[in-house]
Amino acid sequence: MAEFFSDTAYSRLPVEVRKLPKDAQTVCVFLRLRKSEEEIACETGFPPAEIAKLANDVKRALILSGKYDIISDPVFLSFDELPSAPGEREPVSSEDSLMVRE
């Protein structure tokens, strides 16, 4: 895979990703740009199966390092909504968390 990005883009990747092959690093940059695996395959000319493997390698490295959030969309939870599934815990009210017990 040819280099699609500047050296600066690659140097800003987490150390865990920089340990992966250059192709995986390129996929990581595309994922940070919120490109889908199909879009990455089209732009790079690599087969979708190869892109999927490289994306999985990147995701695994990011999950193990605790940095998966750099390629994932944030999930926002509303404190005003009740839990949707039985057994889910409701957030503790702020009054309970402010109580100091001696």
Residue pairs with C-beta under 8 A, 6 or more apart in sequence:
1 22
1 23
1 26
1 44
1 46
3 10
3 22
3 26
4 26
4 29
4 30
4 43
4 44
5 26
5 29
9 29
10 18
10 22
10 25
10 29
11 18
13 25
13 28
13 29
14 61
14 62
14 65
14 67
14 70
15 65
16 61
16 62
16 64
16 65
16 67
17 24
17 25
17 28
17 58
17 61
17 62
18 25
19 61
20 28
20 57
20 58
20 61
23 46
23 54
24 54
24 57
24 58
26 44
27 40
27 51
27 54
27 55
27 58
28 58
28 62
28 71
30 39
30 40
30 43
30 44
31 40
31 55
31 58
31 71
32 70
32 71
34 73
35 43
37 48
37 51
37 52
37 55
38 48
40 46
40 51
40 55
41 47
41 48
41 50
41 51
44 51
58 71
59 68
59 71
62 68
62 70
62 71
79 91
82 90
83 89
83 90
